[in-house]
Amino acid sequence: MPKRIGLIQTRGIGDIIIALPIADFYEEQGFEVCWPIDRRFVEMFRRIKPSIRFFPVDEGPGFFYLDPLSILRENDYEKIISLYSYLSNLNIYDGRLSALLKFDEYKYAISGVPFARKWPLKYDRDIEREQALYDSLGITGDYICYHSTGSGLVLQRELPPHITRGLQLIRVESLTDSPFDWLLTLERAANWYWWTAVFQTLSNK
């Protein structure tokens, strides 16, 4: 029976993406990795990381910690790591590390994974989905991708003319259930312009 480890980070998408290399690290050590996450994101992450056992978690009082913990214990995962650097109603994080480290540094420190492992993001691409999204955008020439929303924030301002001159503007938004479907479009863009960083991790692929 393989060694088994469970990770607790129920959402958001960016936080889960940041922590995916932690799962890679443990898989390389021979662990089976289980990860309970927000039900809305399960299919998306199962497609890109089929080796990880993603379990759905429903909204409720125990959504962030108690319900994922229960799922992991019910499935006999004895080694469990919570990746939260802070939860307002639960003291389940290391306060010393949390005070000293940024939230992403904390995730790697608490899991015993070198922080340098954050950058090489590995996942299974679905070129057919990526191409279908690209074809749906009506791209007719050179273009720039921009993203103006994230974390509940919408920024209303014009893009700098020296960046957009002569280029078609393609707004990165939720046209499918997965931000990973944008990768082909981002790779072909003449430039990217970010107002927020929700999808920025994908540029490290």
Secondary structure, 3 states (H helix, E strand, C coil): CCEEEEEECCCCHHHHHHHHHHHHHHHHCCEEEEEEEEHHHHHHHHHHCCCCEEEEECCCCCCCCHHHHHHHHHCCCCEEEECCCCCCCCCCCCHHHHHHCCHHHHHHHHHCCCHHHHCCCCCCCCHHHHHHHHHHCCCCCCEEEEECEECCEECCCCCCHHHHCCCEEEECCCCCCCHHHHHHHHHHCCEEEECCCCCHHHHHC
